[in-house]
C-alpha cells in the first residue's frame, strides 16, 4: 500500500499548488460521490501534513503555543486557533463547505486592510510577517469552497446556499460571523474583496490522527492545519502530464478498489 500513499502525497500537493483550474476543463471537476470517496480515503489512509500545528497548550489555559513556519519557530496566539475553528464550524454547519481537504476547502489565505498593512507590516522582514499577522485584530481569512465540485444550478427555491455552489467566504478574527462574498452573475469564481493586502495562509487536511477537531451536527471532524505548504513533493512522471486533481482522485480510486477486493 505504500506505493499508493506516495502517489497520494504527491498528487495532493499538485492538486493545490499547480495553479487554478478553469471551468472549461472538465478534468477539474468531480461528482459528489467521487469527492466523498476521495475524502473517505484521505481521512483514513491518506498522508498527513508534514508539519501540523500542535496547539495542545491552548487546552490547558495557555494564551500561546509553539508554531513553525518555513523552519522558524515562534509563539502563536491560541486566539488564532479558536477563531479559525469557529470559522470552519460556521462554514461546515451552513452547508457551504463539506470537507476539509483539497477537493473542497483545503486552504485559507490571510489578508489585512491596506492601510493596516502599509502602516504596520509592509516594512517587516518577510519571515516576521506571519507571526505578527496572527496577532492582528483586523486579520481576515478567505476560503474557497467546493473548488472541484461539478457545477450545480443556483438554489433559487429557498435562497439558502447548498454544497456544490462554488463560493468565497471571508472569516474574521474579531468575533464577527463568517460571511459569504457575492456570487458573480456570470458564475465566474468570486474574486477576493478589494482594499486588502493578501499574504500567507493556512493549509487544511482531514486525517483521523489530526491534531485538531471540531463538532459539526454531532459529527466529529478531525484534521490538521499548517502554515507551510507542506504537502509538497517531487512530482511523479505520471502526474506532470495529467490534470492535478484527476491524478489525485485516480490514485484514491485505485486504492479504494484494491481495498474492496475480497481476500
Backbone as CSV, one residue per row, in Angstrom:
resi,resn,N_x,N_y,N_z,CA_x,CA_y,CA_z,C_x,C_y,C_z
1,UNK,0.819,-1.209,0.000,0.000,0.000,0.000,0.857,1.266,0.000
2,UNK,2.121,1.124,0.332,2.984,2.292,0.423,3.136,2.990,-0.919
3,UNK,3.086,2.230,-2.035,3.230,2.858,-3.341,2.069,3.822,-3.604
4,UNK,0.892,3.482,-3.118,-0.246,4.361,-3.309,-0.132,5.591,-2.418
5,UNK,0.362,5.402,-1.219,0.500,6.544,-0.315,1.455,7.570,-0.898
6,UNK,2.504,7.103,-1.593,3.426,8.042,-2.219,2.714,8.824,-3.313
7,UNK,1.894,8.131,-4.111,1.155,8.795,-5.170,0.187,9.812,-4.591
8,UNK,-0.505,9.423,-3.516,-1.475,10.326,-2.896,-0.780,11.570,-2.366
9,UNK,0.324,11.389,-1.654,1.035,12.530,-1.080,1.506,13.467,-2.175
10,UNK,1.981,12.892,-3.288,2.446,13.707,-4.400,1.293,14.444,-5.059
11,UNK,0.231,13.726,-5.352,-0.887,14.322,-6.081,-1.628,15.364,-5.262
12,UNK,-1.669,15.176,-3.951,-2.342,16.148,-3.089,-1.775,17.546,-3.286
13,UNK,-0.443,17.644,-3.245,0.153,18.972,-3.352,0.007,19.523,-4.751
14,UNK,0.122,18.655,-5.763,-0.015,19.133,-7.128,-1.399,19.713,-7.330
15,UNK,-2.410,19.046,-6.767,-3.790,19.492,-6.948,-4.011,20.894,-6.424
16,UNK,-3.263,21.271,-5.385,-3.469,22.579,-4.780,-2.506,23.619,-5.332
17,UNK,-1.262,23.260,-5.526,-0.240,24.264,-5.759,0.241,24.368,-7.203
18,UNK,-0.427,23.716,-8.148,-0.005,23.838,-9.527,-0.879,24.820,-10.286
19,UNK,-1.613,25.664,-9.574,-2.378,26.708,-10.229,-3.864,26.424,-10.236
20,UNK,-4.615,27.389,-10.725,-6.062,27.300,-10.726,-6.567,26.521,-11.931
21,UNK,-7.715,25.889,-11.762,-8.356,25.206,-12.872,-9.317,26.143,-13.571
22,UNK,-9.820,25.717,-14.704,-10.741,26.539,-15.467,-12.030,25.772,-15.692
23,UNK,-13.134,26.528,-15.760,-14.435,25.894,-15.876,-14.541,25.060,-17.151
24,UNK,-13.763,25.422,-18.198,-13.840,24.681,-19.444,-13.071,23.370,-19.396
25,UNK,-12.306,23.154,-18.356,-11.515,21.925,-18.214,-12.317,20.933,-17.386
26,UNK,-12.988,19.977,-18.036,-13.850,19.055,-17.321,-13.073,18.196,-16.330
27,UNK,-11.784,18.002,-16.568,-10.984,17.179,-15.670,-10.834,17.832,-14.296
28,UNK,-11.150,19.106,-14.208,-11.029,19.822,-12.936,-12.149,19.445,-11.977
29,UNK,-13.308,19.002,-12.505,-14.484,18.796,-11.683,-14.733,17.324,-11.358
30,UNK,-15.431,17.097,-10.226,-15.736,15.760,-9.743,-17.186,15.719,-9.277
31,UNK,-17.769,14.545,-9.309,-19.123,14.392,-8.783,-19.078,14.340,-7.262
32,UNK,-20.243,14.494,-6.650,-20.331,14.438,-5.189,-19.860,13.084,-4.668
33,UNK,-20.206,11.998,-5.348,-19.789,10.661,-4.907,-18.287,10.480,-5.022
34,UNK,-17.705,10.986,-6.100,-16.255,10.887,-6.263,-15.531,11.614,-5.138
35,UNK,-16.016,12.796,-4.798,-15.377,13.574,-3.735,-15.568,12.900,-2.385
36,UNK,-16.740,12.329,-2.147,-16.980,11.617,-0.887,-16.033,10.435,-0.744
37,UNK,-15.815,9.674,-1.832,-14.882,8.543,-1.794,-13.454,9.009,-1.536
38,UNK,-13.059,10.082,-2.233,-11.700,10.602,-2.063,-11.477,11.091,-0.633
39,UNK,-12.490,11.761,-0.076,-12.359,12.261,1.296,-12.282,11.106,2.290
40,UNK,-13.093,10.083,2.066,-13.066,8.929,2.965,-11.691,8.265,2.959
41,UNK,-11.084,8.163,1.791,-9.743,7.584,1.727,-8.740,8.484,2.438
42,UNK,-8.772,9.791,2.139,-7.829,10.712,2.760,-7.945,10.665,4.283
43,UNK,-9.156,10.613,4.764,-9.395,10.627,6.198,-8.794,9.408,6.895
44,UNK,-8.866,8.253,6.260,-8.440,7.007,6.901,-7.029,6.554,6.516
45,UNK,-6.630,6.795,5.265,-5.377,6.220,4.780,-4.423,7.234,4.163
46,UNK,-4.875,8.455,3.902,-4.041,9.428,3.206,-2.891,9.935,4.061
47,UNK,-1.954,10.607,3.391,-0.816,11.190,4.089,-1.245,12.405,4.896
48,UNK,-0.614,12.607,6.044,-0.873,13.793,6.853,0.034,14.932,6.412
49,UNK,-0.283,16.144,6.863,0.636,17.254,6.694,1.933,16.944,7.439
50,UNK,3.051,17.376,6.868,4.330,17.036,7.488,4.618,17.865,8.737
51,UNK,4.124,19.113,8.769,4.409,19.990,9.911,3.104,20.573,10.459
52,UNK,2.234,19.726,11.016,0.952,20.241,11.513,1.133,21.088,12.769
53,UNK,0.254,22.067,12.929,0.234,22.841,14.166,-0.184,21.935,15.313
54,UNK,0.454,22.112,16.458,0.150,21.296,17.635,-0.183,22.242,18.800
55,UNK,-1.417,22.722,18.849,-1.795,23.728,19.843,-2.349,23.150,21.145
56,UNK,-1.819,22.005,21.568,-2.359,21.380,22.785,-2.258,22.286,24.002
57,UNK,-1.243,23.145,24.058,-1.100,24.042,25.209,-2.333,24.921,25.399
58,UNK,-3.030,25.196,24.319,-4.219,26.056,24.404,-5.326,25.400,25.220
59,UNK,-5.306,24.069,25.294,-6.326,23.348,26.062,-6.058,23.402,27.559
60,UNK,-4.893,23.893,27.949,-4.523,23.943,29.364,-4.412,25.379,29.876
61,UNK,-5.126,26.271,29.216,-5.196,27.643,29.711,-4.102,28.564,29.222
62,UNK,-3.196,28.071,28.372,-2.140,28.940,27.851,-2.718,29.884,26.791
63,UNK,-2.101,31.041,26.652,-2.542,32.003,25.655,-1.767,31.884,24.351
64,UNK,-0.648,31.136,24.375,0.164,30.954,23.180,0.611,29.502,23.076
65,UNK,0.982,29.105,21.871,1.552,27.784,21.647,2.707,27.921,20.666
66,UNK,3.544,26.913,20.598,4.713,26.955,19.719,4.325,26.498,18.317
67,UNK,4.565,27.365,17.325,4.254,27.057,15.933,5.509,27.203,15.092
68,UNK,5.479,26.676,13.883,6.612,26.806,12.969,6.120,27.280,11.608
69,UNK,6.993,27.999,10.921,6.738,28.425,9.549,8.067,28.491,8.821
70,UNK,8.199,27.674,7.770,9.430,27.588,6.994,10.642,27.345,7.893
71,UNK,10.449,26.450,8.851,11.537,26.055,9.735,11.784,26.973,10.913
72,UNK,11.095,28.107,10.978,11.286,29.050,12.073,10.216,28.829,13.130
73,UNK,10.632,28.742,14.382,9.708,28.535,15.489,9.329,29.882,16.105
74,UNK,8.063,30.026,16.471,7.611,31.272,17.075,6.378,30.994,17.930
75,UNK,6.028,31.945,18.780,4.857,31.823,19.646,3.640,32.359,18.914
76,UNK,2.639,31.508,18.744,1.402,31.897,18.060,0.272,31.996,19.086
77,UNK,-0.673,32.900,18.880,-1.759,33.081,19.850,-2.797,31.969,19.760
78,UNK,-3.229,31.472,20.906,-4.299,30.478,20.942,-5.601,31.057,20.393
79,UNK,-5.741,32.352,20.478,-6.931,33.009,19.933,-7.060,32.742,18.442
80,UNK,-5.943,32.649,17.734,-5.989,32.348,16.306,-6.616,30.981,16.062
81,UNK,-6.236,29.986,16.869,-6.794,28.640,16.717,-8.290,28.655,16.989
82,UNK,-8.693,29.305,18.086,-10.106,29.334,18.461,-10.955,30.007,17.381
83,UNK,-10.475,31.118,16.842,-11.245,31.839,15.836,-11.290,31.076,14.506
84,UNK,-10.195,30.406,14.148,-10.191,29.622,12.912,-11.150,28.444,13.022
85,UNK,-11.160,27.771,14.164,-12.103,26.676,14.377,-13.541,27.171,14.293
86,UNK,-13.797,28.341,14.835,-15.144,28.914,14.752,-15.529,29.158,13.296
87,UNK,-14.628,29.721,12.516,-14.902,29.989,11.110,-15.213,28.697,10.348
88,UNK,-14.402,27.670,10.577,-14.598,26.398,9.887,-15.918,25.752,10.294
89,UNK,-16.254,25.843,11.576,-17.519,25.286,12.042,-18.686,25.993,11.348
90,UNK,-18.606,27.302,11.232,-19.675,28.048,10.577,-19.800,27.671,9.103
91,UNK,-18.681,27.455,8.432,-18.719,27.034,7.028,-19.368,25.662,6.876
92,UNK,-18.979,24.731,7.744,-19.495,23.366,7.643,-20.951,23.284,8.080
93,UNK,-21.316,24.003,9.132,-22.701,23.970,9.604,-23.658,24.601,8.593
94,UNK,-23.189,25.589,7.872,-24.038,26.256,6.887,-24.268,25.396,5.655
95,UNK,-23.408,24.390,5.447,-23.531,23.554,4.267,-22.796,24.093,3.063
96,UNK,-22.197,25.272,3.174,-21.447,25.837,2.059,-20.190,25.007,1.790
97,UNK,-19.561,24.523,2.852,-18.428,23.611,2.745,-18.820,22.279,3.374
98,UNK,-18.140,21.217,2.956,-18.480,19.888,3.459,-17.264,19.121,3.942
99,UNK,-16.113,19.332,3.287,-14.905,18.569,3.612,-13.711,19.507,3.732
100,UNK,-12.793,19.158,4.635,-11.560,19.925,4.787,-10.420,19.159,4.112
101,UNK,-10.361,19.295,2.800,-9.271,18.700,2.025,-9.321,19.298,0.623
102,UNK,-8.337,19.009,-0.239,-8.164,19.793,-1.469,-9.355,19.873,-2.405
103,UNK,-10.218,18.862,-2.464,-11.305,18.906,-3.433,-12.492,19.746,-2.973
104,UNK,-12.422,20.275,-1.743,-13.466,21.184,-1.262,-12.795,22.409,-0.657
105,UNK,-12.488,22.393,0.635,-11.783,23.503,1.274,-10.448,22.981,1.815
106,UNK,-9.363,23.362,1.192,-8.051,22.878,1.613,-7.079,23.970,1.993
107,UNK,-7.524,25.230,1.952,-6.591,26.324,2.202,-7.373,27.579,2.564
108,UNK,-6.761,28.433,3.358,-7.286,29.763,3.639,-6.155,30.761,3.443
109,UNK,-6.463,31.885,2.832,-5.461,32.929,2.592,-5.731,34.110,3.514
110,UNK,-4.658,34.653,4.120,-4.796,35.744,5.079,-4.728,37.101,4.392
111,UNK,-5.463,38.047,4.950,-5.421,39.416,4.461,-5.641,40.405,5.588
112,UNK,-5.148,41.621,5.378,-5.403,42.733,6.303,-5.723,43.965,5.459
113,UNK,-6.490,44.913,5.999,-6.774,46.137,5.248,-5.485,46.814,4.791
114,UNK,-5.520,47.397,3.601,-4.316,48.005,3.034,-3.697,49.048,3.946
115,UNK,-4.537,49.860,4.588,-3.978,50.901,5.449,-3.260,50.301,6.657
116,UNK,-3.767,49.172,7.147,-3.105,48.481,8.262,-1.793,47.858,7.792
117,UNK,-1.830,47.234,6.613,-0.616,46.635,6.073,0.475,47.685,5.870
118,UNK,0.138,48.793,5.237,1.128,49.832,4.950,1.662,50.471,6.213
119,UNK,0.823,50.590,7.230,1.251,51.256,8.447,2.003,50.377,9.424
120,UNK,1.763,49.032,9.393,2.327,48.173,10.439,3.220,47.044,9.933
121,UNK,2.997,46.570,8.691,3.654,45.326,8.288,4.500,45.409,7.023
122,UNK,4.305,46.422,6.206,4.963,46.473,4.899,6.483,46.463,5.007
123,UNK,7.028,47.015,6.084,8.480,47.123,6.215,9.099,46.004,7.062
124,UNK,8.283,45.090,7.531,8.822,43.985,8.319,9.601,43.014,7.439
125,UNK,10.650,42.368,7.980,11.294,41.281,7.237,10.266,40.209,6.901
126,UNK,10.432,39.588,5.762,9.433,38.642,5.275,9.129,37.541,6.292
127,UNK,10.172,37.053,6.978,9.968,35.947,7.909,9.223,36.360,9.175
128,UNK,9.101,37.668,9.405,8.408,38.148,10.603,6.953,38.522,10.349
129,UNK,6.539,38.502,9.082,5.197,38.974,8.744,4.122,38.064,9.318
130,UNK,4.200,36.759,9.036,3.150,35.851,9.501,3.003,35.851,11.022
131,UNK,4.097,35.684,11.801,3.923,35.716,13.260,3.246,36.986,13.754
132,UNK,3.525,38.118,13.095,2.908,39.375,13.512,1.433,39.422,13.117
133,UNK,1.103,38.941,11.910,-0.281,38.999,11.440,-1.226,38.204,12.324
134,UNK,-0.740,37.121,12.909,-1.619,36.270,13.719,-2.151,36.990,14.954
135,UNK,-1.508,38.082,15.348,-1.966,38.873,16.497,-2.826,40.064,16.058
136,UNK,-2.995,40.246,14.754,-3.666,41.429,14.228,-5.197,41.289,14.319
137,UNK,-5.875,42.211,15.026,-7.338,42.126,15.181,-8.100,42.253,13.866
138,UNK,-7.520,42.951,12.872,-8.227,43.146,11.605,-7.930,42.039,10.597
139,UNK,-7.220,41.004,11.008,-6.906,39.885,10.118,-8.181,39.217,9.612
140,UNK,-8.178,38.825,8.341,-9.282,38.052,7.773,-8.705,36.853,7.043
141,UNK,-9.551,35.872,6.779,-9.157,34.688,6.014,-10.174,34.452,4.914
142,UNK,-9.680,34.168,3.715,-10.554,33.858,2.582,-10.542,32.352,2.340
143,UNK,-11.722,31.760,2.272,-11.876,30.333,1.984,-12.575,30.168,0.639
144,UNK,-12.039,29.313,-0.210,-12.704,28.952,-1.461,-13.355,27.594,-1.263
145,UNK,-14.665,27.544,-1.366,-15.386,26.307,-1.094,-15.753,25.598,-2.395
146,UNK,-15.929,24.273,-2.294,-16.372,23.450,-3.423,-15.516,23.685,-4.665
147,UNK,-14.193,23.718,-4.483,-13.307,24.097,-5.576,-13.387,23.157,-6.775
148,UNK,-13.635,21.874,-6.519,-13.626,20.901,-7.614,-14.974,20.207,-7.800
149,UNK,-16.021,20.750,-7.198,-17.335,20.136,-7.335,-17.914,20.492,-8.697
150,UNK,-18.454,19.503,-9.399,-19.095,19.773,-10.682,-20.175,20.830,-10.491
151,UNK,-20.248,21.827,-11.351,-21.209,22.931,-11.173,-22.638,22.435,-11.023
152,UNK,-23.363,23.073,-10.110,-24.777,22.751,-9.905,-25.583,24.021,-10.120
153,UNK,-26.875,23.892,-10.456,-27.700,25.089,-10.660,-27.801,25.899,-9.377
154,UNK,-28.008,27.182,-9.541,-28.210,28.034,-8.376,-29.458,27.587,-7.622
155,UNK,-29.387,27.709,-6.306,-30.542,27.351,-5.487,-31.509,28.533,-5.473
156,UNK,-32.542,28.453,-6.277,-33.470,29.582,-6.400,-34.731,29.406,-5.572
157,UNK,-34.827,28.260,-4.855,-36.057,27.984,-4.118,-36.093,28.656,-2.758
158,UNK,-35.077,28.376,-1.937,-35.106,28.852,-0.560,-34.209,30.049,-0.309
159,UNK,-33.318,30.340,-1.251,-32.374,31.421,-1.032,-31.193,30.998,-0.194
160,UNK,-31.180,29.750,0.283,-30.080,29.263,1.095,-28.994,28.678,0.203
161,UNK,-27.773,28.664,0.715,-26.658,28.121,-0.044,-26.565,26.620,0.190
162,UNK,-26.232,25.901,-0.853,-26.057,24.463,-0.748,-24.645,24.101,-1.155
163,UNK,-24.181,22.940,-0.646,-22.847,22.492,-1.012,-22.796,22.216,-2.512
164,UNK,-21.714,22.622,-3.133,-21.566,22.449,-4.560,-21.593,23.768,-5.302
165,UNK,-22.105,24.821,-4.671,-22.043,26.153,-5.258,-20.701,26.775,-4.871
166,UNK,-19.847,26.942,-5.852,-18.510,27.455,-5.557,-18.621,28.888,-5.037
167,UNK,-18.136,29.083,-3.817,-18.247,30.387,-3.180,-16.949,30.753,-2.490
168,UNK,-16.753,32.051,-2.310,-15.710,32.553,-1.427,-16.361,32.993,-0.132
169,UNK,-15.748,32.634,0.980,-16.230,33.077,2.289,-15.098,33.813,2.983
170,UNK,-15.433,34.819,3.747,-14.438,35.594,4.476,-14.673,35.412,5.969
171,UNK,-13.609,34.989,6.662,-13.663,34.788,8.104,-12.942,35.903,8.829
172,UNK,-13.501,36.322,9.944,-12.954,37.448,10.699,-12.363,36.964,12.021
173,UNK,-11.345,37.675,12.486,-10.699,37.329,13.762,-11.046,38.337,14.858
174,UNK,-12.161,39.030,14.666,-12.625,39.964,15.689,-13.978,39.538,16.260
175,UNK,-14.341,38.268,16.040,-15.587,37.748,16.588,-16.771,37.795,15.657
176,UNK,-16.649,38.513,14.544,-17.770,38.579,13.606,-17.989,37.233,12.917
177,UNK,-19.215,36.965,12.556,-19.558,35.713,11.907,-19.006,35.675,10.480
178,UNK,-18.621,34.488,10.045,-18.117,34.291,8.693,-19.180,34.683,7.679
179,UNK,-18.759,35.379,6.619,-19.688,35.878,5.616,-19.350,35.317,4.235
180,UNK,-20.374,35.127,3.419,-20.183,34.729,2.027,-20.051,35.977,1.169
181,UNK,-19.132,35.930,0.213,-18.989,37.029,-0.726,-20.029,36.880,-1.840
182,UNK,-20.434,37.977,-2.447,-21.446,37.903,-3.513,-21.004,36.969,-4.636
183,UNK,-21.946,36.221,-5.157,-21.664,35.317,-6.263,-21.875,36.044,-7.583
184,UNK,-20.849,36.089,-8.455,-20.995,36.809,-9.729,-22.124,36.247,-10.579
185,UNK,-22.764,37.113,-11.332,-23.887,36.690,-12.166,-23.457,35.752,-13.286
186,UNK,-22.183,35.872,-13.712,-21.715,35.029,-14.813,-21.168,33.693,-14.334
187,UNK,-21.336,33.396,-13.031,-20.890,32.134,-12.446,-19.374,31.996,-12.409
188,UNK,-18.650,33.082,-12.668,-17.200,33.031,-12.507,-16.885,32.863,-11.031
189,UNK,-15.698,32.326,-10.750,-15.350,32.139,-9.353,-15.206,33.494,-8.680
190,UNK,-15.813,33.703,-7.517,-15.777,35.013,-6.864,-14.346,35.481,-6.602
191,UNK,-14.121,36.764,-6.780,-12.807,37.344,-6.513,-12.704,37.756,-5.046
192,UNK,-11.478,37.911,-4.599,-11.259,38.397,-3.236,-11.640,39.872,-3.180
193,UNK,-12.136,40.326,-2.028,-12.546,41.736,-1.927,-11.360,42.674,-2.060
194,UNK,-11.622,43.845,-2.598,-10.581,44.854,-2.747,-10.344,45.545,-1.401
195,UNK,-9.220,46.262,-1.336,-8.898,47.017,-0.140,-8.131,46.237,0.902
196,UNK,-7.643,45.029,0.527,-6.863,44.200,1.441,-5.513,43.848,0.815
197,UNK,-4.537,43.640,1.666,-3.271,43.045,1.235,-3.300,41.582,1.660
198,UNK,-3.039,40.665,0.701,-3.120,39.239,0.957,-1.724,38.665,1.106
199,UNK,-1.517,37.949,2.213,-0.172,37.438,2.499,-0.264,36.228,3.416
200,UNK,0.318,35.103,2.976,0.350,33.906,3.812,-1.004,33.230,3.899
201,UNK,-1.041,32.178,4.692,-2.289,31.442,4.856,-2.063,30.170,5.643
202,UNK,-3.081,29.328,5.647,-3.017,28.081,6.394,-3.580,26.961,5.533
203,UNK,-2.932,25.790,5.581,-3.349,24.611,4.839,-4.178,23.712,5.747
204,UNK,-5.245,23.120,5.198,-6.155,22.254,5.949,-6.170,20.874,5.308
205,UNK,-6.153,19.827,6.135,-6.194,18.479,5.577,-6.782,17.498,6.587
206,UNK,-7.873,16.852,6.193,-8.538,15.877,7.063,-7.658,14.656,7.284
207,UNK,-7.665,14.135,8.498,-6.985,12.874,8.823,-7.422,12.442,10.211
208,UNK,-7.646,11.142,10.384,-8.174,10.667,11.668,-7.168,10.836,12.799
209,UNK,-5.883,11.033,12.487,-4.866,11.283,13.508,-4.587,12.775,13.693
210,UNK,-5.423,13.620,13.120,-5.177,15.056,13.148,-5.093,15.639,14.547
211,UNK,-4.431,16.773,14.634,-4.209,17.451,15.916,-5.412,18.265,16.367
212,UNK,-6.339,18.564,15.466,-7.461,19.439,15.771,-8.777,18.739,15.484
213,UNK,-9.796,19.137,16.191,-11.112,18.591,15.923,-12.189,19.599,16.289
214,UNK,-13.325,19.460,15.625,-14.498,20.264,15.950,-15.727,19.404,15.708
215,UNK,-16.814,19.771,16.351,-18.053,19.009,16.237,-19.038,19.795,15.389
216,UNK,-19.524,19.145,14.336,-20.484,19.759,13.420,-21.687,18.835,13.308
217,UNK,-22.810,19.271,13.818,-24.042,18.470,13.755,-23.803,17.045,14.268
218,UNK,-23.196,16.933,15.425,-22.936,15.662,16.107,-21.895,14.797,15.399
219,UNK,-21.215,15.361,14.400,-20.126,14.660,13.720,-18.810,15.287,14.129
220,UNK,-17.837,14.458,14.506,-16.509,14.951,14.882,-15.652,15.054,13.625
221,UNK,-15.171,16.250,13.335,-14.305,16.500,12.186,-12.878,16.613,12.706
222,UNK,-12.005,15.708,12.260,-10.616,15.664,12.726,-9.705,16.034,11.557
223,UNK,-8.764,16.938,11.801,-7.942,17.435,10.704,-6.664,18.082,11.243
224,UNK,-5.778,18.432,10.319,-4.551,19.145,10.636,-4.556,20.510,9.960
225,UNK,-3.789,21.433,10.534,-3.525,22.727,9.912,-2.030,22.958,9.914
226,UNK,-1.546,23.684,8.912,-0.130,24.019,8.855,0.040,25.367,8.171
227,UNK,1.031,26.144,8.609,1.355,27.394,7.943,2.246,27.159,6.728
228,UNK,2.810,25.967,6.607,3.673,25.636,5.480,2.880,24.975,4.367
229,UNK,3.385,25.097,3.141,2.834,24.348,2.013,3.438,22.955,2.056
230,UNK,3.178,22.232,3.152,3.975,21.031,3.410,3.364,19.748,2.884
231,UNK,2.494,19.875,1.871,2.102,18.686,1.127,2.990,18.531,-0.100
232,UNK,3.932,19.474,-0.285,4.765,19.479,-1.481,5.613,18.229,-1.565
233,UNK,5.727,17.709,-2.773,6.586,16.560,-3.036,7.012,16.628,-4.483
234,UNK,8.114,15.975,-4.824,8.572,15.970,-6.205,7.531,15.274,-7.065
235,UNK,7.046,15.935,-8.126,6.005,15.323,-8.954,6.504,14.089,-9.668
236,UNK,5.651,13.089,-9.754,5.998,11.890,-10.491,5.757,12.130,-11.969
237,UNK,6.345,11.308,-12.801,6.211,11.470,-14.231,4.756,11.377,-14.663
238,UNK,3.992,10.504,-13.979,2.600,10.323,-14.351,1.750,11.516,-13.974
239,UNK,2.181,12.282,-12.966,1.373,13.402,-12.504,1.588,14.652,-13.339
240,UNK,2.747,14.776,-13.960,3.101,16.005,-14.635,2.195,16.281,-15.829
241,UNK,1.787,15.249,-16.540,1.060,15.449,-17.789,-0.432,15.183,-17.652
242,UNK,-0.951,15.189,-16.447,-2.366,14.959,-16.229,-2.947,16.100,-15.417
243,UNK,-4.259,16.153,-15.398,-4.919,17.109,-14.528,-4.528,16.805,-13.093
244,UNK,-4.023,17.798,-12.321,-3.579,17.532,-10.950,-4.649,16.895,-10.087
245,UNK,-5.861,17.454,-10.130,-6.917,16.918,-9.291,-7.347,15.530,-9.762
246,UNK,-7.300,15.291,-11.076,-7.677,13.981,-11.590,-6.654,12.926,-11.196
247,UNK,-5.374,13.285,-11.177,-4.347,12.351,-10.712,-4.610,11.965,-9.266
248,UNK,-4.957,12.965,-8.447,-5.254,12.705,-7.048,-6.414,11.735,-6.911
249,UNK,-7.508,12.023,-7.614,-8.671,11.162,-7.488,-8.403,9.765,-8.046
250,UNK,-7.706,9.663,-9.176,-7.438,8.359,-9.782,-6.647,7.464,-8.839
251,UNK,-5.661,8.058,-8.157,-4.874,7.280,-7.206,-5.729,6.822,-6.032
252,UNK,-6.607,7.703,-5.571,-7.512,7.351,-4.485,-8.441,6.221,-4.905
253,UNK,-9.037,6.340,-6.102,-9.980,5.340,-6.562,-9.308,3.988,-6.759
254,UNK,-8.067,3.998,-7.256,-7.334,2.748,-7.442,-7.118,2.045,-6.112
255,UNK,-6.785,2.826,-5.089,-6.554,2.231,-3.782,-7.854,1.737,-3.161
256,UNK,-8.957,2.490,-3.341,-10.242,2.041,-2.819,-10.670,0.730,-3.480
257,UNK,-10.464,0.612,-4.784,-10.787,-0.630,-5.481,-9.952,-1.790,-4.951
258,UNK,-8.674,-1.485,-4.651,-7.774,-2.518,-4.118,-8.271,-2.998,-2.757
259,UNK,-8.736,-2.058,-1.925,-9.192,-2.415,-0.587,-10.494,-3.208,-0.624
260,UNK,-11.291,-3.039,-1.688,-12.568,-3.737,-1.771,-12.420,-5.187,-2.225
261,UNK,-11.239,-5.545,-2.736,-11.054,-6.911,-3.228,-11.217,-7.894,-2.078
262,UNK,-12.005,-8.929,-2.260,-12.237,-9.937,-1.234,-11.043,-10.871,-1.169
263,UNK,-10.296,-10.727,-0.088,-9.068,-11.541,0.064,-9.219,-12.517,1.218
